[in-house]
Amino acid sequence: MGETPKTALHRFLNYRLALKQTSPNFVLYLAVPTDTYNTFFRRPFIQDALEEYQLKLLIFDPKTEEISSWKA
């Protein structure tokens, strides 16, 4: 079983902070399955957090392994 969205989000933020020290120009995206995006990342509070922390998302369908959208 994979990580919860909250755990993945915390790990992403910590990784992005660490990466900033070694590769400040590197653009990092958080890969999110479509169903997780629709059930968790569309919540108003989470949308505010995405904007506040300037998170970039790659939304994908895990069954087809295709990217459905990029949110920057």
N, CA, C and O atoms as a Tripos MOL2 file, in Angstrom:
@<TRIPOS>MOLECULE
protein
  288   287    72     0     0
PROTEIN
NO_CHARGES

@<TRIPOS>ATOM
      1 N           0.8380   -1.1780    0.0000 N.3       1 MET1
      2 CA          0.0000    0.0000    0.0000 C.3       1 MET1
      3 C           0.8840    1.2420    0.0000 C.2       1 MET1
      4 O           1.9090    1.2780    0.6800 O.2       1 MET1
      5 N           0.4930    2.2440   -0.7500 N.am      2 GLY2
      6 CA          1.2870    3.4620   -0.8810 C.3       2 GLY2
      7 C           1.0960    4.4120    0.2860 C.2       2 GLY2
      8 O           0.3350    4.1450    1.2160 O.2       2 GLY2
      9 N           1.7900    5.4990    0.2130 N.am      3 GLU3
     10 CA          1.7020    6.5260    1.2420 C.3       3 GLU3
     11 C           0.3510    7.2280    1.1980 C.2       3 GLU3
     12 O          -0.3380    7.2300    0.1780 O.2       3 GLU3
     13 N          -0.0070    7.8200    2.3250 N.am      4 THR4
     14 CA         -1.1990    8.6670    2.3280 C.3       4 THR4
     15 C          -0.8440    9.9700    1.6180 C.2       4 THR4
     16 O           0.3330   10.3220    1.5400 O.2       4 THR4
     17 N          -1.8380   10.6950    1.0970 N.am      5 PRO5
     18 CA         -1.5310   11.9710    0.4460 C.3       5 PRO5
     19 C          -0.8050   12.9430    1.3650 C.2       5 PRO5
     20 O           0.0880   13.6650    0.9210 O.2       5 PRO5
     21 N          -1.1780   12.9710    2.6390 N.am      6 LYS6
     22 CA         -0.5290   13.8930    3.5710 C.3       6 LYS6
     23 C           0.9450   13.5470    3.7460 C.2       6 LYS6
     24 O           1.7970   14.4350    3.7460 O.2       6 LYS6
     25 N           1.2450   12.2640    3.8950 N.am      7 THR7
     26 CA          2.6340   11.8300    4.0620 C.3       7 THR7
     27 C           3.4470   12.1440    2.8080 C.2       7 THR7
     28 O           4.5700   12.6390    2.8980 O.2       7 THR7
     29 N           2.8820   11.8570    1.6500 N.am      8 ALA8
     30 CA          3.5840   12.1370    0.3930 C.3       8 ALA8
     31 C           3.8390   13.6310    0.2480 C.2       8 ALA8
     32 O           4.9070   14.0410   -0.2070 O.2       8 ALA8
     33 N           2.8700   14.4380    0.6300 N.am      9 LEU9
     34 CA          3.0190   15.8820    0.5380 C.3       9 LEU9
     35 C           4.1250   16.3820    1.4710 C.2       9 LEU9
     36 O           4.9340   17.2240    1.0800 O.2       9 LEU9
     37 N           4.1590   15.8710    2.6890 N.am     10 HIS10
     38 CA          5.2310   16.2610    3.6220 C.3      10 HIS10
     39 C           6.6020   15.8390    3.1080 C.2      10 HIS10
     40 O           7.5600   16.6090    3.1840 O.2      10 HIS10
     41 N           6.6970   14.6380    2.5940 N.am     11 ARG11
     42 CA          7.9830   14.1620    2.0590 C.3      11 ARG11
     43 C           8.4180   15.0090    0.8660 C.2      11 ARG11
     44 O           9.5940   15.3450    0.7320 O.2      11 ARG11
     45 N           7.4650   15.3520    0.0050 N.am     12 PHE12
     46 CA          7.7580   16.1920   -1.1520 C.3      12 PHE12
     47 C           8.3070   17.5440   -0.7230 C.2      12 PHE12
     48 O           9.3070   18.0110   -1.2690 O.2      12 PHE12
     49 N           7.6580   18.1790    0.2550 N.am     13 LEU13
     50 CA          8.1060   19.4970    0.7180 C.3      13 LEU13
     51 C           9.5050   19.4260    1.3100 C.2      13 LEU13
     52 O          10.3270   20.3090    1.0660 O.2      13 LEU13
     53 N           9.7790   18.3900    2.0810 N.am     14 ASN14
     54 CA         11.1230   18.2280    2.6510 C.3      14 ASN14
     55 C          12.1590   17.9790    1.5560 C.2      14 ASN14
     56 O          13.2570   18.5340    1.6020 O.2      14 ASN14
     57 N          11.8140   17.1450    0.5730 N.am     15 TYR15
     58 CA         12.7280   16.8570   -0.5310 C.3      15 TYR15
     59 C          12.9960   18.1230   -1.3370 C.2      15 TYR15
     60 O          14.1340   18.3950   -1.7200 O.2      15 TYR15
     61 N          11.9340   18.8990   -1.5930 N.am     16 ARG16
     62 CA         12.1020   20.1350   -2.3630 C.3      16 ARG16
     63 C          13.0230   21.1070   -1.6290 C.2      16 ARG16
     64 O          13.8470   21.7720   -2.2560 O.2      16 ARG16
     65 N          12.8890   21.1910   -0.3190 N.am     17 LEU17
     66 CA         13.7520   22.0700    0.4730 C.3      17 LEU17
     67 C          15.2060   21.6050    0.4020 C.2      17 LEU17
     68 O          16.1090   22.4270    0.2430 O.2      17 LEU17
     69 N          15.4390   20.3140    0.5150 N.am     18 ALA18
     70 CA         16.8030   19.7860    0.4310 C.3      18 ALA18
     71 C          17.3790   19.9890   -0.9710 C.2      18 ALA18
     72 O          18.5480   20.3490   -1.1170 O.2      18 ALA18
     73 N          16.5740   19.7640   -1.9840 N.am     19 LEU19
     74 CA         17.0230   19.9190   -3.3630 C.3      19 LEU19
     75 C          17.3790   21.3700   -3.6700 C.2      19 LEU19
     76 O          18.2900   21.6390   -4.4530 O.2      19 LEU19
     77 N          16.6720   22.2840   -3.0630 N.am     20 LYS20
     78 CA         16.9230   23.7160   -3.2710 C.3      20 LYS20
     79 C          18.3700   24.0900   -2.9260 C.2      20 LYS20
     80 O          18.9390   24.9990   -3.5290 O.2      20 LYS20
     81 N          18.9550   23.3910   -1.9630 N.am     21 GLN21
     82 CA         20.3230   23.6800   -1.5430 C.3      21 GLN21
     83 C          21.3540   23.2210   -2.5700 C.2      21 GLN21
     84 O          22.3960   23.8560   -2.7310 O.2      21 GLN21
     85 N          21.0700   22.1280   -3.2600 N.am     22 THR22
     86 CA         22.0510   21.5940   -4.2020 C.3      22 THR22
     87 C          21.7420   21.9320   -5.6590 C.2      22 THR22
     88 O          22.6550   22.0620   -6.4740 O.2      22 THR22
     89 N          20.4640   22.0730   -5.9890 N.am     23 SER23
     90 CA         20.0490   22.3570   -7.3730 C.3      23 SER23
     91 C          18.8970   23.3580   -7.3710 C.2      23 SER23
     92 O          17.7520   22.9890   -7.6320 O.2      23 SER23
     93 N          19.1960   24.6240   -7.0780 N.am     24 PRO24
     94 CA         18.1220   25.6050   -6.9060 C.3      24 PRO24
     95 C          17.2660   25.8540   -8.1480 C.2      24 PRO24
     96 O          16.1480   26.3520   -8.0160 O.2      24 PRO24
     97 N          17.7440   25.5300   -9.3330 N.am     25 ASN25
     98 CA         16.9760   25.7650  -10.5490 C.3      25 ASN25
     99 C          16.1600   24.5540  -10.9970 C.2      25 ASN25
    100 O          15.4420   24.6160  -11.9960 O.2      25 ASN25
    101 N          16.2720   23.4610  -10.2600 N.am     26 PHE26
    102 CA         15.5590   22.2360  -10.6000 C.3      26 PHE26
    103 C          14.0700   22.4040  -10.2880 C.2      26 PHE26
    104 O          13.7150   22.8570   -9.1990 O.2      26 PHE26
    105 N          13.2000   22.0450  -11.2330 N.am     27 VAL27
    106 CA         11.7530   22.1340  -11.0410 C.3      27 VAL27
    107 C          11.2380   20.7540  -10.6390 C.2      27 VAL27
    108 O          11.4470   19.7720  -11.3510 O.2      27 VAL27
    109 N          10.5710   20.6900   -9.5050 N.am     28 LEU28
    110 CA         10.1020   19.4260   -8.9550 C.3      28 LEU28
    111 C           8.5820   19.3670   -9.0080 C.2      28 LEU28
    112 O           7.8990   20.3100   -8.6100 O.2      28 LEU28
    113 N           8.0630   18.2520   -9.5020 N.am     29 TYR29
    114 CA          6.6180   18.0140   -9.5630 C.3      29 TYR29
    115 C           6.2660   16.8530   -8.6390 C.2      29 TYR29
    116 O           7.0280   15.8950   -8.5100 O.2      29 TYR29
    117 N           5.1150   16.9480   -8.0040 N.am     30 LEU30
    118 CA          4.5900   15.8570   -7.1970 C.3      30 LEU30
    119 C           3.6530   15.0380   -8.0810 C.2      30 LEU30
    120 O           2.6570   15.5600   -8.5830 O.2      30 LEU30
    121 N           3.9670   13.7600   -8.2720 N.am     31 ALA31
    122 CA          3.1280   12.8740   -9.0740 C.3      31 ALA31
    123 C           1.9660   12.3760   -8.2210 C.2      31 ALA31
    124 O           2.1650   11.8300   -7.1350 O.2      31 ALA31
    125 N           0.7490   12.5710   -8.7290 N.am     32 VAL32
    126 CA         -0.4550   12.2410   -7.9780 C.3      32 VAL32
    127 C          -1.3970   11.4240   -8.8640 C.2      32 VAL32
    128 O          -1.7080   11.8400   -9.9800 O.2      32 VAL32
    129 N          -1.8580   10.2600   -8.3770 N.am     33 PRO33
    130 CA         -2.8510    9.5130   -9.1430 C.3      33 PRO33
    131 C          -4.1460   10.3160   -9.2870 C.2      33 PRO33
    132 O          -4.4950   11.0990   -8.4030 O.2      33 PRO33
    133 N          -4.8430   10.1240  -10.3800 N.am     34 THR34
    134 CA         -6.0650   10.8740  -10.6710 C.3      34 THR34
    135 C          -7.0720   10.7960   -9.5280 C.2      34 THR34
    136 O          -7.6240   11.8190   -9.1240 O.2      34 THR34
    137 N          -7.3190    9.5960   -9.0010 N.am     35 ASP35
    138 CA         -8.3130    9.4690   -7.9380 C.3      35 ASP35
    139 C          -7.9040   10.2220   -6.6790 C.2      35 ASP35
    140 O          -8.7610   10.7860   -5.9980 O.2      35 ASP35
    141 N          -6.6210   10.2440   -6.3550 N.am     36 THR36
    142 CA         -6.1420   10.9920   -5.1930 C.3      36 THR36
    143 C          -6.2930   12.4880   -5.4280 C.2      36 THR36
    144 O          -6.6730   13.2300   -4.5220 O.2      36 THR36
    145 N          -5.9950   12.9270   -6.6420 N.am     37 TYR37
    146 CA         -6.1820   14.3450   -6.9510 C.3      37 TYR37
    147 C          -7.6500   14.7330   -6.7820 C.2      37 TYR37
    148 O          -7.9600   15.7690   -6.1940 O.2      37 TYR37
    149 N          -8.5450   13.9020   -7.2970 N.am     38 ASN38
    150 CA         -9.9750   14.2180   -7.2430 C.3      38 ASN38
    151 C         -10.5570   14.1680   -5.8350 C.2      38 ASN38
    152 O         -11.5020   14.8970   -5.5340 O.2      38 ASN38
    153 N         -10.0070   13.3210   -4.9690 N.am     39 THR39
    154 CA        -10.5740   13.1890   -3.6240 C.3      39 THR39
    155 C          -9.8480   13.9990   -2.5560 C.2      39 THR39
    156 O         -10.4570   14.3830   -1.5570 O.2      39 THR39
    157 N          -8.5620   14.2640   -2.7480 N.am     40 PHE40
    158 CA         -7.7940   14.9740   -1.7230 C.3      40 PHE40
    159 C          -7.3420   16.3550   -2.1880 C.2      40 PHE40
    160 O          -7.5700   17.3480   -1.4960 O.2      40 PHE40
    161 N          -6.7150   16.4220   -3.3350 N.am     41 PHE41
    162 CA         -6.0870   17.6730   -3.7730 C.3      41 PHE41
    163 C          -7.0680   18.7170   -4.2890 C.2      41 PHE41
    164 O          -6.6650   19.8470   -4.5650 O.2      41 PHE41
    165 N          -8.3300   18.3730   -4.4240 N.am     42 ARG42
    166 CA         -9.3250   19.3480   -4.8570 C.3      42 ARG42
    167 C         -10.0360   20.0040   -3.6760 C.2      42 ARG42
    168 O         -10.8790   20.8790   -3.8710 O.2      42 ARG42
    169 N          -9.7080   19.5920   -2.4640 N.am     43 ARG43
    170 CA        -10.2910   20.2260   -1.2810 C.3      43 ARG43
    171 C          -9.8360   21.6860   -1.2220 C.2      43 ARG43
    172 O          -8.6840   21.9880   -1.5330 O.2      43 ARG43
    173 N         -10.7360   22.5940   -0.8220 N.am     44 PRO44
    174 CA        -10.3760   24.0220   -0.7940 C.3      44 PRO44
    175 C          -9.0990   24.3140    0.0020 C.2      44 PRO44
    176 O          -8.2540   25.0840   -0.4540 O.2      44 PRO44
    177 N          -8.9490   23.7100    1.1800 N.am     45 PHE45
    178 CA         -7.7500   23.9650    1.9840 C.3      45 PHE45
    179 C          -6.4930   23.4990    1.2550 C.2      45 PHE45
    180 O          -5.4740   24.1890    1.2600 O.2      45 PHE45
    181 N          -6.5680   22.3320    0.6310 N.am     46 ILE46
    182 CA         -5.4090   21.7940   -0.0870 C.3      46 ILE46
    183 C          -5.1070   22.6570   -1.2990 C.2      46 ILE46
    184 O          -3.9380   22.8940   -1.6070 O.2      46 ILE46
    185 N          -6.1370   23.1360   -1.9970 N.am     47 GLN47
    186 CA         -5.9280   24.0410   -3.1330 C.3      47 GLN47
    187 C          -5.2110   25.3210   -2.6690 C.2      47 GLN47
    188 O          -4.3170   25.8200   -3.3530 O.2      47 GLN47
    189 N          -5.6120   25.8410   -1.5050 N.am     48 ASP48
    190 CA         -4.9370   27.0160   -0.9490 C.3      48 ASP48
    191 C          -3.4760   26.7040   -0.6350 C.2      48 ASP48
    192 O          -2.5920   27.5220   -0.8910 O.2      48 ASP48
    193 N          -3.2270   25.5170   -0.0800 N.am     49 ALA49
    194 CA         -1.8500   25.1160    0.2480 C.3      49 ALA49
    195 C          -1.0180   24.9690   -1.0220 C.2      49 ALA49
    196 O           0.1440   25.3760   -1.0490 O.2      49 ALA49
    197 N          -1.5980   24.3940   -2.0730 N.am     50 LEU50
    198 CA         -0.8730   24.2520   -3.3410 C.3      50 LEU50
    199 C          -0.4470   25.6130   -3.8700 C.2      50 LEU50
    200 O           0.6710   25.7850   -4.3570 O.2      50 LEU50
    201 N          -1.3500   26.5700   -3.7690 N.am     51 GLU51
    202 CA         -1.0340   27.9240   -4.2340 C.3      51 GLU51
    203 C          -0.0150   28.6040   -3.3280 C.2      51 GLU51
    204 O           0.9470   29.2070   -3.8040 O.2      51 GLU51
    205 N          -0.2320   28.5040   -2.0290 N.am     52 GLU52
    206 CA          0.6590   29.1530   -1.0610 C.3      52 GLU52
    207 C           2.0990   28.6440   -1.1850 C.2      52 GLU52
    208 O           3.0480   29.4270   -1.1660 O.2      52 GLU52
    209 N           2.2420   27.3320   -1.3130 N.am     53 TYR53
    210 CA          3.5690   26.7270   -1.3680 C.3      53 TYR53
    211 C           4.0700   26.5220   -2.8020 C.2      53 TYR53
    212 O           5.1280   25.9320   -3.0190 O.2      53 TYR53
    213 N           3.3030   27.0140   -3.7700 N.am     54 GLN54
    214 CA          3.6840   26.9590   -5.1820 C.3      54 GLN54
    215 C           4.0690   25.5450   -5.6250 C.2      54 GLN54
    216 O           5.1100   25.3260   -6.2430 O.2      54 GLN54
    217 N           3.1860   24.5910   -5.2860 N.am     55 LEU55
    218 CA          3.4340   23.2040   -5.6510 C.3      55 LEU55
    219 C           3.0090   22.9350   -7.0850 C.2      55 LEU55
    220 O           1.9960   23.4500   -7.5590 O.2      55 LEU55
    221 N           3.7840   22.1370   -7.7510 N.am     56 LYS56
    222 CA          3.4970   21.7270   -9.1170 C.3      56 LYS56
    223 C           3.1190   20.2470   -9.0920 C.2      56 LYS56
    224 O           3.7910   19.4300   -8.4630 O.2      56 LYS56
    225 N           2.0280   19.9180   -9.7900 N.am     57 LEU57
    226 CA          1.5410   18.5450   -9.7870 C.3      57 LEU57
    227 C           1.5980   17.9260  -11.1710 C.2      57 LEU57
    228 O           1.4010   18.5990  -12.1820 O.2      57 LEU57
    229 N           1.8710   16.6410  -11.1940 N.am     58 LEU58
    230 CA          1.7630   15.8070  -12.3750 C.3      58 LEU58
    231 C           0.6770   14.8020  -12.0200 C.2      58 LEU58
    232 O           0.8620   13.9800  -11.1230 O.2      58 LEU58
    233 N          -0.4520   14.8620  -12.7160 N.am     59 ILE59
    234 CA         -1.5770   13.9840  -12.4040 C.3      59 ILE59
    235 C          -1.5970   12.8670  -13.4440 C.2      59 ILE59
    236 O          -1.5530   13.1230  -14.6470 O.2      59 ILE59
    237 N          -1.6660   11.6160  -12.9590 N.am     60 PHE60
    238 CA         -1.5530   10.4800  -13.8700 C.3      60 PHE60
    239 C          -2.5860    9.4000  -13.5590 C.2      60 PHE60
    240 O          -3.1060    9.3050  -12.4480 O.2      60 PHE60
    241 N          -2.8620    8.5990  -14.5720 N.am     61 ASP61
    242 CA         -3.7520    7.4480  -14.4230 C.3      61 ASP61
    243 C          -2.8720    6.2290  -14.1770 C.2      61 ASP61
    244 O          -2.1400    5.8120  -15.0750 O.2      61 ASP61
    245 N          -2.9270    5.6500  -12.9820 N.am     62 PRO62
    246 CA         -2.0350    4.5230  -12.6880 C.3      62 PRO62
    247 C          -2.3470    3.2630  -13.4990 C.2      62 PRO62
    248 O          -1.4750    2.4120  -13.6760 O.2      62 PRO62
    249 N          -3.5770    3.1360  -13.9910 N.am     63 LYS63
    250 CA         -3.9340    1.9500  -14.7820 C.3      63 LYS63
    251 C          -3.3050    2.0020  -16.1710 C.2      63 LYS63
    252 O          -2.7770    1.0040  -16.6630 O.2      63 LYS63
    253 N          -3.3670    3.1720  -16.7960 N.am     64 THR64
    254 CA         -2.8120    3.3020  -18.1480 C.3      64 THR64
    255 C          -1.3850    3.8240  -18.1430 C.2      64 THR64
    256 O          -0.7000    3.8080  -19.1660 O.2      64 THR64
    257 N          -0.9440    4.2930  -16.9660 N.am     65 GLU65
    258 CA          0.3860    4.8820  -16.8050 C.3      65 GLU65
    259 C           0.5820    6.0870  -17.7120 C.2      65 GLU65
    260 O           1.6800    6.3310  -18.2120 O.2      65 GLU65
    261 N          -0.4980    6.8370  -17.9180 N.am     66 GLU66
    262 CA         -0.4510    8.0320  -18.7380 C.3      66 GLU66
    263 C          -0.6710    9.2790  -17.8930 C.2      66 GLU66
    264 O          -1.4490    9.2690  -16.9400 O.2      66 GLU66
    265 N           0.0160   10.3390  -18.2520 N.am     67 ILE67
    266 CA         -0.1520   11.6260  -17.5790 C.3      67 ILE67
    267 C          -1.4330   12.2540  -18.1150 C.2      67 ILE67
    268 O          -1.6180   12.3800  -19.3260 O.2      67 ILE67
    269 N          -2.3110   12.6430  -17.1980 N.am     68 SER68
    270 CA         -3.5570   13.2770  -17.6330 C.3      68 SER68
    271 C          -3.4490   14.7880  -17.6140 C.2      68 SER68
    272 O          -4.0990   15.4600  -18.4150 O.2      68 SER68
    273 N          -2.6400   15.3420  -16.7140 N.am     69 SER69
    274 CA         -2.4360   16.7980  -16.7260 C.3      69 SER69
    275 C          -1.2490   17.1980  -15.8460 C.2      69 SER69
    276 O          -0.7870   16.4610  -14.9740 O.2      69 SER69
    277 N          -0.7960   18.4080  -16.1360 N.am     70 TRP70
    278 CA          0.2650   19.0490  -15.3630 C.3      70 TRP70
    279 C          -0.3570   20.2950  -14.7420 C.2      70 TRP70
    280 O          -1.0310   21.0600  -15.4320 O.2      70 TRP70
    281 N          -0.1380   20.5020  -13.4600 N.am     71 LYS71
    282 CA         -0.6450   21.6920  -12.7760 C.3      71 LYS71
    283 C           0.5520   22.4430  -12.2230 C.2      71 LYS71
    284 O           1.2630   21.9500  -11.3480 O.2      71 LYS71
    285 N           0.7610   23.6280  -12.7390 N.am     72 ALA72
    286 CA          1.9020   24.4190  -12.2850 C.3      72 ALA72
    287 C           1.4370   25.6990  -11.6090 C.2      72 ALA72
    288 O           2.2620   26.4950  -11.1610 O.2      72 ALA72
@<TRIPOS>BOND
     1     1     2 1
     2     2     3 1
     3     3     4 2
     4     3     5 am
     5     5     6 1
     6     6     7 1
     7     7     8 2
     8     7     9 am
     9     9    10 1
    10    10    11 1
    11    11    12 2
    12    11    13 am
    13    13    14 1
    14    14    15 1
    15    15    16 2
    16    15    17 am
    17    17    18 1
    18    18    19 1
    19    19    20 2
    20    19    21 am
    21    21    22 1
    22    22    23 1
    23    23    24 2
    24    23    25 am
    25    25    26 1
    26    26    27 1
    27    27    28 2
    28    27    29 am
    29    29    30 1
    30    30    31 1
    31    31    32 2
    32    31    33 am
    33    33    34 1
    34    34    35 1
    35    35    36 2
    36    35    37 am
    37    37    38 1
    38    38    39 1
    39    39    40 2
    40    39    41 am
    41    41    42 1
    42    42    43 1
    43    43    44 2
    44    43    45 am
    45    45    46 1
    46    46    47 1
    47    47    48 2
    48    47    49 am
    49    49    50 1
    50    50    51 1
    51    51    52 2
    52    51    53 am
    53    53    54 1
    54    54    55 1
    55    55    56 2
    56    55    57 am
    57    57    58 1
    58    58    59 1
    59    59    60 2
    60    59    61 am
    61    61    62 1
    62    62    63 1
    63    63    64 2
    64    63    65 am
    65    65    66 1
    66    66    67 1
    67    67    68 2
    68    67    69 am
    69    69    70 1
    70    70    71 1
    71    71    72 2
    72    71    73 am
    73    73    74 1
    74    74    75 1
    75    75    76 2
    76    75    77 am
    77    77    78 1
    78    78    79 1
    79    79    80 2
    80    79    81 am
    81    81    82 1
    82    82    83 1
    83    83    84 2
    84    83    85 am
    85    85    86 1
    86    86    87 1
    87    87    88 2
    88    87    89 am
    89    89    90 1
    90    90    91 1
    91    91    92 2
    92    91    93 am
    93    93    94 1
    94    94    95 1
    95    95    96 2
    96    95    97 am
    97    97    98 1
    98    98    99 1
    99    99   100 2
   100    99   101 am
   101   101   102 1
   102   102   103 1
   103   103   104 2
   104   103   105 am
   105   105   106 1
   106   106   107 1
   107   107   108 2
   108   107   109 am
   109   109   110 1
   110   110   111 1
   111   111   112 2
   112   111   113 am
   113   113   114 1
   114   114   115 1
   115   115   116 2
   116   115   117 am
   117   117   118 1
   118   118   119 1
   119   119   120 2
   120   119   121 am
   121   121   122 1
   122   122   123 1
   123   123   124 2
   124   123   125 am
   125   125   126 1
   126   126   127 1
   127   127   128 2
   128   127   129 am
   129   129   130 1
   130   130   131 1
   131   131   132 2
   132   131   133 am
   133   133   134 1
   134   134   135 1
   135   135   136 2
   136   135   137 am
   137   137   138 1
   138   138   139 1
   139   139   140 2
   140   139   141 am
   141   141   142 1
   142   142   143 1
   143   143   144 2
   144   143   145 am
   145   145   146 1
   146   146   147 1
   147   147   148 2
   148   147   149 am
   149   149   150 1
   150   150   151 1
   151   151   152 2
   152   151   153 am
   153   153   154 1
   154   154   155 1
   155   155   156 2
   156   155   157 am
   157   157   158 1
   158   158   159 1
   159   159   160 2
   160   159   161 am
   161   161   162 1
   162   162   163 1
   163   163   164 2
   164   163   165 am
   165   165   166 1
   166   166   167 1
   167   167   168 2
   168   167   169 am
   169   169   170 1
   170   170   171 1
   171   171   172 2
   172   171   173 am
   173   173   174 1
   174   174   175 1
   175   175   176 2
   176   175   177 am
   177   177   178 1
   178   178   179 1
   179   179   180 2
   180   179   181 am
   181   181   182 1
   182   182   183 1
   183   183   184 2
   184   183   185 am
   185   185   186 1
   186   186   187 1
   187   187   188 2
   188   187   189 am
   189   189   190 1
   190   190   191 1
   191   191   192 2
   192   191   193 am
   193   193   194 1
   194   194   195 1
   195   195   196 2
   196   195   197 am
   197   197   198 1
   198   198   199 1
   199   199   200 2
   200   199   201 am
   201   201   202 1
   202   202   203 1
   203   203   204 2
   204   203   205 am
   205   205   206 1
   206   206   207 1
   207   207   208 2
   208   207   209 am
   209   209   210 1
   210   210   211 1
   211   211   212 2
   212   211   213 am
   213   213   214 1
   214   214   215 1
   215   215   216 2
   216   215   217 am
   217   217   218 1
   218   218   219 1
   219   219   220 2
   220   219   221 am
   221   221   222 1
   222   222   223 1
   223   223   224 2
   224   223   225 am
   225   225   226 1
   226   226   227 1
   227   227   228 2
   228   227   229 am
   229   229   230 1
   230   230   231 1
   231   231   232 2
   232   231   233 am
   233   233   234 1
   234   234   235 1
   235   235   236 2
   236   235   237 am
   237   237   238 1
   238   238   239 1
   239   239   240 2
   240   239   241 am
   241   241   242 1
   242   242   243 1
   243   243   244 2
   244   243   245 am
   245   245   246 1
   246   246   247 1
   247   247   248 2
   248   247   249 am
   249   249   250 1
   250   250   251 1
   251   251   252 2
   252   251   253 am
   253   253   254 1
   254   254   255 1
   255   255   256 2
   256   255   257 am
   257   257   258 1
   258   258   259 1
   259   259   260 2
   260   259   261 am
   261   261   262 1
   262   262   263 1
   263   263   264 2
   264   263   265 am
   265   265   266 1
   266   266   267 1
   267   267   268 2
   268   267   269 am
   269   269   270 1
   270   270   271 1
   271   271   272 2
   272   271   273 am
   273   273   274 1
   274   274   275 1
   275   275   276 2
   276   275   277 am
   277   277   278 1
   278   278   279 1
   279   279   280 2
   280   279   281 am
   281   281   282 1
   282   282   283 1
   283   283   284 2
   284   283   285 am
   285   285   286 1
   286   286   287 1
   287   287   288 2
@<TRIPOS>SUBSTRUCTURE
     1 MET1         2 RESIDUE 1 A MET
     2 GLY2         6 RESIDUE 1 A GLY
     3 GLU3        10 RESIDUE 1 A GLU
     4 THR4        14 RESIDUE 1 A THR
     5 PRO5        18 RESIDUE 1 A PRO
     6 LYS6        22 RESIDUE 1 A LYS
     7 THR7        26 RESIDUE 1 A THR
     8 ALA8        30 RESIDUE 1 A ALA
     9 LEU9        34 RESIDUE 1 A LEU
    10 HIS10       38 RESIDUE 1 A HIS
    11 ARG11       42 RESIDUE 1 A ARG
    12 PHE12       46 RESIDUE 1 A PHE
    13 LEU13       50 RESIDUE 1 A LEU
    14 ASN14       54 RESIDUE 1 A ASN
    15 TYR15       58 RESIDUE 1 A TYR
    16 ARG16       62 RESIDUE 1 A ARG
    17 LEU17       66 RESIDUE 1 A LEU
    18 ALA18       70 RESIDUE 1 A ALA
    19 LEU19       74 RESIDUE 1 A LEU
    20 LYS20       78 RESIDUE 1 A LYS
    21 GLN21       82 RESIDUE 1 A GLN
    22 THR22       86 RESIDUE 1 A THR
    23 SER23       90 RESIDUE 1 A SER
    24 PRO24       94 RESIDUE 1 A PRO
    25 ASN25       98 RESIDUE 1 A ASN
    26 PHE26      102 RESIDUE 1 A PHE
    27 VAL27      106 RESIDUE 1 A VAL
    28 LEU28      110 RESIDUE 1 A LEU
    29 TYR29      114 RESIDUE 1 A TYR
    30 LEU30      118 RESIDUE 1 A LEU
    31 ALA31      122 RESIDUE 1 A ALA
    32 VAL32      126 RESIDUE 1 A VAL
    33 PRO33      130 RESIDUE 1 A PRO
    34 THR34      134 RESIDUE 1 A THR
    35 ASP35      138 RESIDUE 1 A ASP
    36 THR36      142 RESIDUE 1 A THR
    37 TYR37      146 RESIDUE 1 A TYR
    38 ASN38      150 RESIDUE 1 A ASN
    39 THR39      154 RESIDUE 1 A THR
    40 PHE40      158 RESIDUE 1 A PHE
    41 PHE41      162 RESIDUE 1 A PHE
    42 ARG42      166 RESIDUE 1 A ARG
    43 ARG43      170 RESIDUE 1 A ARG
    44 PRO44      174 RESIDUE 1 A PRO
    45 PHE45      178 RESIDUE 1 A PHE
    46 ILE46      182 RESIDUE 1 A ILE
    47 GLN47      186 RESIDUE 1 A GLN
    48 ASP48      190 RESIDUE 1 A ASP
    49 ALA49      194 RESIDUE 1 A ALA
    50 LEU50      198 RESIDUE 1 A LEU
    51 GLU51      202 RESIDUE 1 A GLU
    52 GLU52      206 RESIDUE 1 A GLU
    53 TYR53      210 RESIDUE 1 A TYR
    54 GLN54      214 RESIDUE 1 A GLN
    55 LEU55      218 RESIDUE 1 A LEU
    56 LYS56      222 RESIDUE 1 A LYS
    57 LEU57      226 RESIDUE 1 A LEU
    58 LEU58      230 RESIDUE 1 A LEU
    59 ILE59      234 RESIDUE 1 A ILE
    60 PHE60      238 RESIDUE 1 A PHE
    61 ASP61      242 RESIDUE 1 A ASP
    62 PRO62      246 RESIDUE 1 A PRO
    63 LYS63      250 RESIDUE 1 A LYS
    64 THR64      254 RESIDUE 1 A THR
    65 GLU65      258 RESIDUE 1 A GLU
    66 GLU66      262 RESIDUE 1 A GLU
    67 ILE67      266 RESIDUE 1 A ILE
    68 SER68      270 RESIDUE 1 A SER
    69 SER69      274 RESIDUE 1 A SER
    70 TRP70      278 RESIDUE 1 A TRP
    71 LYS71      282 RESIDUE 1 A LYS
    72 ALA72      286 RESIDUE 1 A ALA
